[in-house]
């Protein structure tokens, strides 16, 4: 009947080229130190190396691998380099990479339970494992009224928390235009972005003052809430941060949570990077009061050896989240969903489709074990403590925030320009990359230690470079 | 100084276990037909096979691979099976899988240009390639005022379009509470969800009537817009669909676009699945009027051999999108961004972080070439035409919508119950999976042909099963 047509690329091609690709990745990870950490590319340089049109005929796989070496590697900032101390770590690891590979091979869409039960149930179980491993409140477990879900990022988790908070407030008959959102001046920009996306009035997003440790001042929060109540507005949601991006400040969750309870405002806690530290019982002081939170998020893709994207988002009452995000058209109806016995994660997130992201997390937790993860975090904290110590002991530098976990904020006593030049000189060596922020109006260098391959000799090297390049006070 | 601690999992472990994982994926793809397409799992079955806690000690990689066979495969709906004709295809392919693997290995975060220039520039170039390959309006190219970006899903693309539309209207001093969104009754549920997320009043989201081909009726749209204007409301955004989810209806883009121009409303066109067909010049009639659209999205992850997540989202004027989504905190400031010479894709999407998703698309376009992609799409259209023909010629069945591209909607003439039982019996064979919808109130079976491994013998098998299982009229 038909004229048959064979496919161009077969499973045997995948086997053959896949081994070469695995070798390419393993070779890359073995040679990370040979690349300048920060790309030295100028704008447009990569684009100029590419043809202006897609090819008409298939190219051999060799050409792709060659272009990875010729075009991609020289144009890449090497987040996996052990000399990467910028922003926050991008915590990839061999088991997570292979988990991603299996997920790509299965290529299921876990939008509802029925479209891949394993995708949904492994996610639920693994997120429950993390509640125990991190000592999170039991109300975030799926056996309670709550539960966890993987989002792509803390930005999306914050947005979902804001949407659930908005839904709860509007079911109480508040108008969107009257709802207020509170976060600290030190909170991540994704809170303001999420509030804008969710339609909260930018005029009603309050950036609450922080104290000298860059933690939200609960008295300032209380005052802002009172002022809004007096103006007839409705306090809807507070986003507290456990470990701010700039300086690892910890908002006082218990005080904030008690206020939220009294005001019936939703409390979301963003622990994007710092949350992973809670695998170690001695690093859980940040959790004090967390049982008062309505939702919580942290990113294993930042510091728990799991490739981006993997943000773990927990809610204490899943009904509010689902009410905010569920719409069921006929073509997605199925017996399992209507039975109420399953989770359909499409109702826990903004997009409909979803990859099998739990696989990489499952692989990581099993490949390292709880003990391996604790060892990983403790080593970075130990290296960070050492680094903080040598910086603090040197008269050329001053610390700019209380050092905490894996982050040190410091500046040259010579001021902003000297600090900025030092950072620029450090990054120009190609051996390290650090980024900056401003704290109390001053230019500050951040050293964040959390890379999968970062060991003591890399932190020692960083200090030697700083010591060489920093001018006298 | 330090006590050194070696890492648990090395690049050499990745090489060794990676080869076995590649073999596992290649073996899986070689044996797809041996699995029942739809998982036969009952709720809770997978969860019950997993331990209640994460392990304390590392498990060997063998245990992970064994559990893929023991737990994951029996609990998975096999979207890659050549017998998968449900929902829409999840278009994975060997080059895309290997592109994902390389992206996981590099593990860069392309949030801004400087954090990985190659991640940004390859994305821009590849999305420009697609403008040419699909014959899209040149205003969507990055050299114009517009440009393309990869989103995770068409849901997120629709949300971004709504946010840009909202921003443009509100800069014109309209109030959010007065803004109206229009889409057809046949549009994907993500339009209503996106409008809710973006804070549009659900009372101002209009589901416009469709005609007998399930395309939006432009006269009904015009009437709805006029009514809203008369009520003092502001028509903000129309989301038109090129290929509806239920039945592949095509909204008349030119007529809708002209109305949008006159009303200064944003026009977004959602071509999630059908858009890929435009690689073939003879399948581009859906584009008529597309130069009037402000934004456009289609999903290579549906029908263009690229793993989820890969939605290509284009805007004609990137300023509106960036205005809606840009917030720049100090810690993300950098020279390249401030020069204005680069694209920072974080301002084109809701999340901050982003994977190097362009790699898989680059690998696909180069591995198949334009000609290979056209052959792929044409083969599915040819198979779909054949299938439609045999269904239409059989007195037991009637077509329920104009057959188009790769989708056939049909029902048993015996009515809803007979059709529903037939679908259930078909899926129970384990050899195929189809899904359903409702059109004009009636239960309809959908056959969507677009799987990477689906060839003529699988469509013939599907027809044989239907022929065997369907009762006489």
HADDOCK unambig.tbl for C-alpha pairs under 7 A between the chains (distance, minus, plus):
assign (segid A and resid 2 and name CA) (segid B and resid 456 and name CA) 6.71 0.50 0.50
assign (segid A and resid 9 and name CA) (segid B and resid 94 and name CA) 6.58 0.50 0.50
assign (segid A and resid 11 and name CA) (segid B and resid 26 and name CA) 5.01 0.50 0.50
assign (segid A and resid 11 and name CA) (segid B and resid 29 and name CA) 5.96 0.50 0.50
assign (segid A and resid 11 and name CA) (segid B and resid 30 and name CA) 6.03 0.50 0.50
assign (segid A and resid 12 and name CA) (segid B and resid 26 and name CA) 6.59 0.50 0.50
assign (segid A and resid 14 and name CA) (segid B and resid 26 and name CA) 6.24 0.50 0.50
assign (segid A and resid 14 and name CA) (segid B and resid 94 and name CA) 5.25 0.50 0.50
assign (segid A and resid 15 and name CA) (segid B and resid 22 and name CA) 5.98 0.50 0.50
assign (segid A and resid 15 and name CA) (segid B and resid 23 and name CA) 5.92 0.50 0.50
assign (segid A and resid 15 and name CA) (segid B and resid 26 and name CA) 5.56 0.50 0.50
assign (segid A and resid 18 and name CA) (segid B and resid 22 and name CA) 5.97 0.50 0.50
assign (segid A and resid 18 and name CA) (segid B and resid 98 and name CA) 6.49 0.50 0.50
assign (segid A and resid 19 and name CA) (segid B and resid 19 and name CA) 5.54 0.50 0.50
assign (segid A and resid 19 and name CA) (segid B and resid 22 and name CA) 6.73 0.50 0.50
assign (segid A and resid 21 and name CA) (segid B and resid 98 and name CA) 6.96 0.50 0.50
assign (segid A and resid 22 and name CA) (segid B and resid 15 and name CA) 5.97 0.50 0.50
assign (segid A and resid 22 and name CA) (segid B and resid 18 and name CA) 5.96 0.50 0.50
assign (segid A and resid 22 and name CA) (segid B and resid 19 and name CA) 6.72 0.50 0.50
assign (segid A and resid 23 and name CA) (segid B and resid 15 and name CA) 5.92 0.50 0.50
assign (segid A and resid 25 and name CA) (segid B and resid 102 and name CA) 6.60 0.50 0.50
assign (segid A and resid 25 and name CA) (segid B and resid 105 and name CA) 5.65 0.50 0.50
assign (segid A and resid 26 and name CA) (segid B and resid 11 and name CA) 5.01 0.50 0.50
assign (segid A and resid 26 and name CA) (segid B and resid 12 and name CA) 6.59 0.50 0.50
assign (segid A and resid 26 and name CA) (segid B and resid 14 and name CA) 6.24 0.50 0.50
assign (segid A and resid 26 and name CA) (segid B and resid 15 and name CA) 5.57 0.50 0.50
assign (segid A and resid 29 and name CA) (segid B and resid 11 and name CA) 5.96 0.50 0.50
assign (segid A and resid 30 and name CA) (segid B and resid 11 and name CA) 6.03 0.50 0.50
assign (segid A and resid 39 and name CA) (segid B and resid 116 and name CA) 6.99 0.50 0.50
assign (segid A and resid 41 and name CA) (segid B and resid 117 and name CA) 6.99 0.50 0.50
assign (segid A and resid 43 and name CA) (segid B and resid 341 and name CA) 6.46 0.50 0.50
assign (segid A and resid 43 and name CA) (segid B and resid 342 and name CA) 6.12 0.50 0.50
assign (segid A and resid 46 and name CA) (segid B and resid 118 and name CA) 6.12 0.50 0.50
assign (segid A and resid 46 and name CA) (segid B and resid 121 and name CA) 6.16 0.50 0.50
assign (segid A and resid 47 and name CA) (segid B and resid 121 and name CA) 5.50 0.50 0.50
assign (segid A and resid 47 and name CA) (segid B and resid 122 and name CA) 6.49 0.50 0.50
assign (segid A and resid 47 and name CA) (segid B and resid 125 and name CA) 6.37 0.50 0.50
assign (segid A and resid 53 and name CA) (segid B and resid 129 and name CA) 5.12 0.50 0.50
assign (segid A and resid 54 and name CA) (segid B and resid 129 and name CA) 5.47 0.50 0.50
assign (segid A and resid 54 and name CA) (segid B and resid 365 and name CA) 6.48 0.50 0.50
assign (segid A and resid 54 and name CA) (segid B and resid 366 and name CA) 6.90 0.50 0.50
assign (segid A and resid 54 and name CA) (segid B and resid 369 and name CA) 6.90 0.50 0.50
assign (segid A and resid 54 and name CA) (segid B and resid 370 and name CA) 6.84 0.50 0.50
assign (segid A and resid 55 and name CA) (segid B and resid 366 and name CA) 6.13 0.50 0.50
assign (segid A and resid 55 and name CA) (segid B and resid 369 and name CA) 5.15 0.50 0.50
assign (segid A and resid 55 and name CA) (segid B and resid 370 and name CA) 6.24 0.50 0.50
assign (segid A and resid 56 and name CA) (segid B and resid 369 and name CA) 4.61 0.50 0.50
assign (segid A and resid 56 and name CA) (segid B and resid 370 and name CA) 4.44 0.50 0.50
assign (segid A and resid 56 and name CA) (segid B and resid 371 and name CA) 5.42 0.50 0.50
assign (segid A and resid 57 and name CA) (segid B and resid 368 and name CA) 6.84 0.50 0.50
assign (segid A and resid 57 and name CA) (segid B and resid 369 and name CA) 4.52 0.50 0.50
assign (segid A and resid 57 and name CA) (segid B and resid 370 and name CA) 6.54 0.50 0.50
assign (segid A and resid 57 and name CA) (segid B and resid 371 and name CA) 6.10 0.50 0.50
assign (segid A and resid 58 and name CA) (segid B and resid 366 and name CA) 5.73 0.50 0.50
assign (segid A and resid 58 and name CA) (segid B and resid 367 and name CA) 4.81 0.50 0.50
assign (segid A and resid 58 and name CA) (segid B and resid 368 and name CA) 4.66 0.50 0.50
assign (segid A and resid 58 and name CA) (segid B and resid 369 and name CA) 4.47 0.50 0.50
assign (segid A and resid 59 and name CA) (segid B and resid 366 and name CA) 5.52 0.50 0.50
assign (segid A and resid 59 and name CA) (segid B and resid 367 and name CA) 5.33 0.50 0.50
assign (segid A and resid 60 and name CA) (segid B and resid 367 and name CA) 6.74 0.50 0.50
assign (segid A and resid 61 and name CA) (segid B and resid 367 and name CA) 7.00 0.50 0.50
assign (segid A and resid 64 and name CA) (segid B and resid 363 and name CA) 6.95 0.50 0.50
assign (segid A and resid 72 and name CA) (segid B and resid 118 and name CA) 5.69 0.50 0.50
assign (segid A and resid 75 and name CA) (segid B and resid 116 and name CA) 6.82 0.50 0.50
assign (segid A and resid 75 and name CA) (segid B and resid 117 and name CA) 5.67 0.50 0.50
assign (segid A and resid 75 and name CA) (segid B and resid 118 and name CA) 5.00 0.50 0.50
assign (segid A and resid 76 and name CA) (segid B and resid 116 and name CA) 4.73 0.50 0.50
assign (segid A and resid 76 and name CA) (segid B and resid 117 and name CA) 5.97 0.50 0.50
assign (segid A and resid 76 and name CA) (segid B and resid 118 and name CA) 5.64 0.50 0.50
assign (segid A and resid 77 and name CA) (segid B and resid 115 and name CA) 5.61 0.50 0.50
assign (segid A and resid 77 and name CA) (segid B and resid 116 and name CA) 4.80 0.50 0.50
assign (segid A and resid 78 and name CA) (segid B and resid 108 and name CA) 6.74 0.50 0.50
assign (segid A and resid 79 and name CA) (segid B and resid 107 and name CA) 6.77 0.50 0.50
assign (segid A and resid 79 and name CA) (segid B and resid 108 and name CA) 5.42 0.50 0.50
assign (segid A and resid 80 and name CA) (segid B and resid 107 and name CA) 6.85 0.50 0.50
assign (segid A and resid 90 and name CA) (segid B and resid 107 and name CA) 6.80 0.50 0.50
assign (segid A and resid 92 and name CA) (segid B and resid 107 and name CA) 6.32 0.50 0.50
assign (segid A and resid 94 and name CA) (segid B and resid 9 and name CA) 6.59 0.50 0.50
assign (segid A and resid 94 and name CA) (segid B and resid 14 and name CA) 5.26 0.50 0.50
assign (segid A and resid 97 and name CA) (segid B and resid 101 and name CA) 6.94 0.50 0.50
assign (segid A and resid 97 and name CA) (segid B and resid 104 and name CA) 5.44 0.50 0.50
assign (segid A and resid 97 and name CA) (segid B and resid 105 and name CA) 6.24 0.50 0.50
assign (segid A and resid 98 and name CA) (segid B and resid 18 and name CA) 6.50 0.50 0.50
assign (segid A and resid 98 and name CA) (segid B and resid 21 and name CA) 6.95 0.50 0.50
assign (segid A and resid 100 and name CA) (segid B and resid 104 and name CA) 6.95 0.50 0.50
assign (segid A and resid 101 and name CA) (segid B and resid 97 and name CA) 6.94 0.50 0.50
assign (segid A and resid 101 and name CA) (segid B and resid 101 and name CA) 5.59 0.50 0.50
assign (segid A and resid 102 and name CA) (segid B and resid 25 and name CA) 6.60 0.50 0.50
assign (segid A and resid 104 and name CA) (segid B and resid 97 and name CA) 5.44 0.50 0.50
assign (segid A and resid 104 and name CA) (segid B and resid 100 and name CA) 6.95 0.50 0.50
assign (segid A and resid 104 and name CA) (segid B and resid 307 and name CA) 6.70 0.50 0.50
assign (segid A and resid 105 and name CA) (segid B and resid 25 and name CA) 5.64 0.50 0.50
assign (segid A and resid 105 and name CA) (segid B and resid 97 and name CA) 6.25 0.50 0.50
assign (segid A and resid 107 and name CA) (segid B and resid 79 and name CA) 6.76 0.50 0.50
assign (segid A and resid 107 and name CA) (segid B and resid 80 and name CA) 6.85 0.50 0.50
assign (segid A and resid 107 and name CA) (segid B and resid 90 and name CA) 6.80 0.50 0.50
assign (segid A and resid 107 and name CA) (segid B and resid 92 and name CA) 6.32 0.50 0.50
assign (segid A and resid 107 and name CA) (segid B and resid 307 and name CA) 6.74 0.50 0.50
assign (segid A and resid 108 and name CA) (segid B and resid 78 and name CA) 6.73 0.50 0.50
assign (segid A and resid 108 and name CA) (segid B and resid 79 and name CA) 5.42 0.50 0.50
assign (segid A and resid 115 and name CA) (segid B and resid 77 and name CA) 5.61 0.50 0.50
assign (segid A and resid 116 and name CA) (segid B and resid 39 and name CA) 6.98 0.50 0.50
assign (segid A and resid 116 and name CA) (segid B and resid 75 and name CA) 6.81 0.50 0.50
assign (segid A and resid 116 and name CA) (segid B and resid 76 and name CA) 4.73 0.50 0.50
assign (segid A and resid 116 and name CA) (segid B and resid 77 and name CA) 4.80 0.50 0.50
assign (segid A and resid 117 and name CA) (segid B and resid 41 and name CA) 6.98 0.50 0.50
assign (segid A and resid 117 and name CA) (segid B and resid 75 and name CA) 5.66 0.50 0.50
assign (segid A and resid 117 and name CA) (segid B and resid 76 and name CA) 5.97 0.50 0.50
assign (segid A and resid 118 and name CA) (segid B and resid 46 and name CA) 6.11 0.50 0.50
assign (segid A and resid 118 and name CA) (segid B and resid 72 and name CA) 5.68 0.50 0.50
assign (segid A and resid 118 and name CA) (segid B and resid 75 and name CA) 4.98 0.50 0.50
assign (segid A and resid 118 and name CA) (segid B and resid 76 and name CA) 5.65 0.50 0.50
assign (segid A and resid 121 and name CA) (segid B and resid 46 and name CA) 6.15 0.50 0.50
assign (segid A and resid 121 and name CA) (segid B and resid 47 and name CA) 5.50 0.50 0.50
assign (segid A and resid 122 and name CA) (segid B and resid 47 and name CA) 6.49 0.50 0.50
assign (segid A and resid 125 and name CA) (segid B and resid 47 and name CA) 6.37 0.50 0.50
assign (segid A and resid 129 and name CA) (segid B and resid 53 and name CA) 5.12 0.50 0.50
assign (segid A and resid 129 and name CA) (segid B and resid 54 and name CA) 5.48 0.50 0.50
assign (segid A and resid 153 and name CA) (segid B and resid 351 and name CA) 6.34 0.50 0.50
assign (segid A and resid 153 and name CA) (segid B and resid 353 and name CA) 6.72 0.50 0.50
assign (segid A and resid 155 and name CA) (segid B and resid 351 and name CA) 5.13 0.50 0.50
assign (segid A and resid 155 and name CA) (segid B and resid 352 and name CA) 6.44 0.50 0.50
assign (segid A and resid 156 and name CA) (segid B and resid 351 and name CA) 5.84 0.50 0.50
assign (segid A and resid 163 and name CA) (segid B and resid 197 and name CA) 6.88 0.50 0.50
assign (segid A and resid 189 and name CA) (segid B and resid 327 and name CA) 6.69 0.50 0.50
assign (segid A and resid 189 and name CA) (segid B and resid 329 and name CA) 6.28 0.50 0.50
assign (segid A and resid 193 and name CA) (segid B and resid 325 and name CA) 6.83 0.50 0.50
assign (segid A and resid 193 and name CA) (segid B and resid 327 and name CA) 6.82 0.50 0.50
assign (segid A and resid 197 and name CA) (segid B and resid 163 and name CA) 6.89 0.50 0.50
assign (segid A and resid 197 and name CA) (segid B and resid 198 and name CA) 5.53 0.50 0.50
assign (segid A and resid 198 and name CA) (segid B and resid 197 and name CA) 5.51 0.50 0.50
assign (segid A and resid 198 and name CA) (segid B and resid 198 and name CA) 4.78 0.50 0.50
assign (segid A and resid 198 and name CA) (segid B and resid 199 and name CA) 5.44 0.50 0.50
assign (segid A and resid 199 and name CA) (segid B and resid 198 and name CA) 5.44 0.50 0.50
assign (segid A and resid 199 and name CA) (segid B and resid 199 and name CA) 4.44 0.50 0.50
assign (segid A and resid 246 and name CA) (segid B and resid 331 and name CA) 6.90 0.50 0.50
assign (segid A and resid 307 and name CA) (segid B and resid 104 and name CA) 6.69 0.50 0.50
assign (segid A and resid 307 and name CA) (segid B and resid 107 and name CA) 6.73 0.50 0.50
assign (segid A and resid 308 and name CA) (segid B and resid 355 and name CA) 6.82 0.50 0.50
assign (segid A and resid 325 and name CA) (segid B and resid 193 and name CA) 6.83 0.50 0.50
assign (segid A and resid 327 and name CA) (segid B and resid 189 and name CA) 6.73 0.50 0.50
assign (segid A and resid 327 and name CA) (segid B and resid 193 and name CA) 6.83 0.50 0.50
assign (segid A and resid 329 and name CA) (segid B and resid 189 and name CA) 6.30 0.50 0.50
assign (segid A and resid 330 and name CA) (segid B and resid 437 and name CA) 5.67 0.50 0.50
assign (segid A and resid 330 and name CA) (segid B and resid 438 and name CA) 6.53 0.50 0.50
assign (segid A and resid 331 and name CA) (segid B and resid 246 and name CA) 6.91 0.50 0.50
assign (segid A and resid 331 and name CA) (segid B and resid 436 and name CA) 5.83 0.50 0.50
assign (segid A and resid 331 and name CA) (segid B and resid 437 and name CA) 4.60 0.50 0.50
assign (segid A and resid 341 and name CA) (segid B and resid 43 and name CA) 6.47 0.50 0.50
assign (segid A and resid 342 and name CA) (segid B and resid 43 and name CA) 6.12 0.50 0.50
assign (segid A and resid 351 and name CA) (segid B and resid 153 and name CA) 6.32 0.50 0.50
assign (segid A and resid 351 and name CA) (segid B and resid 155 and name CA) 5.14 0.50 0.50
assign (segid A and resid 351 and name CA) (segid B and resid 156 and name CA) 5.83 0.50 0.50
assign (segid A and resid 352 and name CA) (segid B and resid 155 and name CA) 6.45 0.50 0.50
assign (segid A and resid 353 and name CA) (segid B and resid 153 and name CA) 6.72 0.50 0.50
assign (segid A and resid 355 and name CA) (segid B and resid 308 and name CA) 6.82 0.50 0.50
assign (segid A and resid 363 and name CA) (segid B and resid 64 and name CA) 6.95 0.50 0.50
assign (segid A and resid 365 and name CA) (segid B and resid 54 and name CA) 6.48 0.50 0.50
assign (segid A and resid 366 and name CA) (segid B and resid 54 and name CA) 6.90 0.50 0.50
assign (segid A and resid 366 and name CA) (segid B and resid 55 and name CA) 6.14 0.50 0.50
assign (segid A and resid 366 and name CA) (segid B and resid 58 and name CA) 5.73 0.50 0.50
assign (segid A and resid 366 and name CA) (segid B and resid 59 and name CA) 5.51 0.50 0.50
assign (segid A and resid 367 and name CA) (segid B and resid 58 and name CA) 4.81 0.50 0.50
assign (segid A and resid 367 and name CA) (segid B and resid 59 and name CA) 5.34 0.50 0.50
assign (segid A and resid 367 and name CA) (segid B and resid 60 and name CA) 6.76 0.50 0.50
assign (segid A and resid 368 and name CA) (segid B and resid 57 and name CA) 6.84 0.50 0.50
assign (segid A and resid 368 and name CA) (segid B and resid 58 and name CA) 4.67 0.50 0.50
assign (segid A and resid 369 and name CA) (segid B and resid 54 and name CA) 6.89 0.50 0.50
assign (segid A and resid 369 and name CA) (segid B and resid 55 and name CA) 5.13 0.50 0.50
assign (segid A and resid 369 and name CA) (segid B and resid 56 and name CA) 4.58 0.50 0.50
assign (segid A and resid 369 and name CA) (segid B and resid 57 and name CA) 4.52 0.50 0.50
assign (segid A and resid 369 and name CA) (segid B and resid 58 and name CA) 4.49 0.50 0.50
assign (segid A and resid 370 and name CA) (segid B and resid 54 and name CA) 6.84 0.50 0.50
assign (segid A and resid 370 and name CA) (segid B and resid 55 and name CA) 6.23 0.50 0.50
assign (segid A and resid 370 and name CA) (segid B and resid 56 and name CA) 4.44 0.50 0.50
assign (segid A and resid 370 and name CA) (segid B and resid 57 and name CA) 6.56 0.50 0.50
assign (segid A and resid 371 and name CA) (segid B and resid 56 and name CA) 5.41 0.50 0.50
assign (segid A and resid 371 and name CA) (segid B and resid 57 and name CA) 6.10 0.50 0.50
assign (segid A and resid 436 and name CA) (segid B and resid 331 and name CA) 5.81 0.50 0.50
assign (segid A and resid 437 and name CA) (segid B and resid 330 and name CA) 5.64 0.50 0.50
assign (segid A and resid 437 and name CA) (segid B and resid 331 and name CA) 4.59 0.50 0.50
assign (segid A and resid 438 and name CA) (segid B and resid 330 and name CA) 6.52 0.50 0.50
assign (segid A and resid 456 and name CA) (segid B and resid 2 and name CA) 6.79 0.50 0.50
